[in-house]
Amino acid sequence: MPATTATCRSCQAPILWAKSASGSSVPLNADPVPAGNIALRSDGIAIYLRKGEAPPAGAPLHVSHFATCPNAGAHRRR
């Protein structure tokens, strides 16, 4: 299942909802960036990359929305 587009409830930024390899939901900034550390496969699976690790061929790189949302703390599980 591909990632779904949405809007952050806090800051109204466009985001993508993907799934991690373990099945957890992962909010990503919608726009890919060359310095991203999360590769988004075409099947909607988000792959966290270690420093220096190459992404899968053709997978755009994204950043977790938690890293950029000014209200990220309000959405963290306690």
Backbone bond lengths (Angstrom), bond angles and torsions (degrees), N, CA, C in turn:
res aa  C-N    CA-C-N  psi(-1)  N-CA   C-N-CA  omega(-1)  CA-C   N-CA-C  phi
1 M - - - 1.453 - - 1.527 108.43 -
2 P 1.341 117.54 124.70 1.462 119.96 179.90 1.524 111.71 -67.38
3 A 1.332 115.02 162.63 1.462 120.58 176.77 1.523 109.00 -62.88
4 T 1.323 116.28 148.96 1.461 120.64 178.96 1.527 110.36 -106.99
5 T 1.311 115.90 144.44 1.459 120.48 179.25 1.519 109.54 -86.58
6 A 1.312 115.10 148.42 1.464 121.56 -179.41 1.526 107.75 -158.77
7 T 1.323 114.92 -175.38 1.461 122.85 176.00 1.519 107.59 -126.01
8 C 1.334 116.84 135.27 1.461 121.15 177.58 1.527 109.01 -61.40
9 R 1.323 116.84 131.09 1.469 120.83 -179.42 1.521 112.51 -66.83
10 S 1.328 117.41 -22.94 1.467 120.74 -176.37 1.519 113.49 -91.31
11 C 1.333 116.10 -51.57 1.467 119.37 -172.53 1.525 112.87 -109.80
12 Q 1.331 117.61 -2.46 1.464 123.39 177.08 1.529 113.96 67.54
13 A 1.321 118.02 14.21 1.469 121.18 177.60 1.531 109.82 -74.94
14 P 1.329 117.57 148.21 1.462 119.67 175.93 1.534 109.58 -70.55
15 I 1.322 116.71 134.09 1.468 121.75 179.36 1.524 109.75 -133.26
16 L 1.311 115.01 166.31 1.456 123.50 172.05 1.515 107.30 -118.06
17 W 1.324 116.91 135.80 1.457 120.71 172.83 1.521 106.91 -99.29
18 A 1.319 116.24 120.39 1.456 122.77 178.14 1.519 107.71 -120.92
19 K 1.309 116.58 177.52 1.468 122.75 175.59 1.515 108.05 -117.87
20 S 1.330 116.32 140.82 1.456 120.36 173.59 1.524 107.96 -79.14
21 A 1.306 117.08 170.74 1.462 120.93 178.70 1.521 111.30 -60.50
22 S 1.337 117.56 -26.56 1.463 120.85 179.38 1.529 112.68 -87.45
23 G 1.349 117.41 -3.19 1.453 120.94 177.21 1.510 115.69 98.39
24 S 1.335 118.07 0.06 1.466 121.21 178.10 1.523 110.50 -74.98
25 S 1.327 117.02 147.75 1.459 121.27 174.95 1.516 109.74 -76.06
26 V 1.333 116.04 138.47 1.460 122.26 -176.36 1.530 108.70 -129.86
27 P 1.354 118.18 117.21 1.463 119.25 175.22 1.533 109.62 -84.93
28 L 1.323 115.73 128.28 1.464 121.28 -179.93 1.519 109.59 -119.74
29 N 1.335 116.51 147.84 1.456 118.67 170.02 1.522 106.73 -61.95
30 A 1.320 117.46 137.66 1.458 121.73 -172.60 1.529 113.56 -65.15
31 D 1.313 117.26 -35.46 1.462 119.76 -177.27 1.519 111.36 -85.16
32 P 1.340 117.45 127.90 1.465 119.58 175.92 1.530 110.23 -69.25
33 V 1.329 115.62 150.96 1.469 121.73 178.73 1.531 109.07 -136.43
34 P 1.326 117.77 143.54 1.470 120.02 -178.85 1.528 113.41 -59.84
35 A 1.332 118.14 -30.03 1.466 121.46 -177.53 1.531 112.60 -92.11
36 G 1.331 117.87 11.26 1.462 120.37 -179.49 1.519 112.21 -64.17
37 N 1.331 115.78 156.03 1.467 120.54 -179.52 1.526 112.45 -116.48
38 I 1.333 116.38 10.40 1.460 120.94 177.91 1.521 107.93 -128.41
39 A 1.325 116.18 118.70 1.458 121.34 177.69 1.517 108.33 -89.30
40 L 1.313 116.35 134.31 1.455 121.21 179.82 1.527 109.03 -107.52
41 R 1.326 115.44 108.33 1.463 120.11 178.86 1.522 109.68 -71.36
42 S 1.320 116.90 161.81 1.467 121.96 -178.27 1.521 112.53 -65.22
43 D 1.346 117.73 -19.69 1.467 120.53 177.84 1.525 112.66 -88.00
44 G 1.351 117.76 6.76 1.456 121.66 176.96 1.517 114.87 86.98
45 I 1.333 118.02 6.62 1.462 121.30 178.24 1.530 109.10 -87.46
46 A 1.326 115.74 128.00 1.460 122.35 178.28 1.521 108.76 -92.20
47 I 1.323 116.01 125.36 1.460 122.41 -179.19 1.531 108.41 -110.22
48 Y 1.328 116.17 116.07 1.464 120.52 176.91 1.522 108.32 -75.50
49 L 1.336 116.91 127.83 1.460 121.80 -177.87 1.523 110.46 -100.40
50 R 1.314 114.80 136.11 1.469 120.01 173.06 1.524 108.26 -78.22
51 K 1.308 116.86 159.95 1.463 121.39 179.39 1.529 109.26 -55.04
52 G 1.315 116.27 126.73 1.455 121.80 178.91 1.520 114.90 85.35
53 E 1.329 117.71 -8.04 1.463 121.28 -179.58 1.533 109.71 -77.61
54 A 1.331 116.53 135.68 1.462 121.43 179.72 1.526 110.09 -81.90
55 P 1.325 117.21 140.73 1.470 120.06 177.20 1.522 110.40 -74.57
56 P 1.332 117.38 161.07 1.459 120.00 173.14 1.537 109.61 -59.25
57 A 1.304 117.36 147.29 1.468 121.82 -178.30 1.528 111.00 -55.33
58 G 1.318 115.67 129.40 1.456 121.51 176.45 1.516 115.85 79.65
59 A 1.327 118.52 -1.48 1.466 121.11 -178.92 1.530 109.75 -85.04
60 P 1.337 118.02 122.35 1.463 119.75 177.28 1.527 110.48 -69.07
61 L 1.327 115.10 151.86 1.461 121.19 179.46 1.524 110.29 -99.55
62 H 1.320 115.26 135.84 1.466 122.24 -178.96 1.523 109.45 -129.33
63 V 1.327 115.20 171.73 1.461 123.87 175.56 1.526 107.09 -119.16
64 S 1.314 116.38 142.27 1.461 120.67 175.77 1.522 109.17 -60.28
65 H 1.321 116.87 137.09 1.468 119.53 178.99 1.526 110.61 -67.51
66 F 1.316 118.30 -24.33 1.466 120.73 176.29 1.530 111.14 -60.28
67 A 1.333 117.31 -28.12 1.460 121.12 -178.31 1.522 112.60 -75.38
68 T 1.331 117.76 -20.09 1.463 120.17 -174.52 1.527 114.41 -121.16
69 C 1.306 118.87 -15.77 1.463 121.33 -177.45 1.532 109.98 -71.28
70 P 1.328 117.93 127.76 1.466 119.54 179.11 1.527 112.87 -67.05
71 N 1.318 117.51 -15.79 1.464 121.55 -178.93 1.528 112.59 -114.68
72 A 1.319 117.35 25.29 1.466 121.11 -175.45 1.525 112.53 -57.82
73 G 1.313 117.65 -36.09 1.465 121.09 -178.73 1.520 113.45 -59.49
74 A 1.315 116.82 -27.92 1.467 120.96 -179.00 1.524 111.79 -73.03
75 H 1.334 117.32 -15.44 1.455 121.22 -176.49 1.524 113.59 -107.07
76 R 1.312 116.89 -3.38 1.466 119.59 -179.92 1.516 109.98 -74.89
77 R 1.319 113.87 144.79 1.479 118.56 175.77 1.503 108.71 -73.04
78 R 1.296 115.54 141.76 1.473 119.94 -178.97 1.504 111.02 -92.29
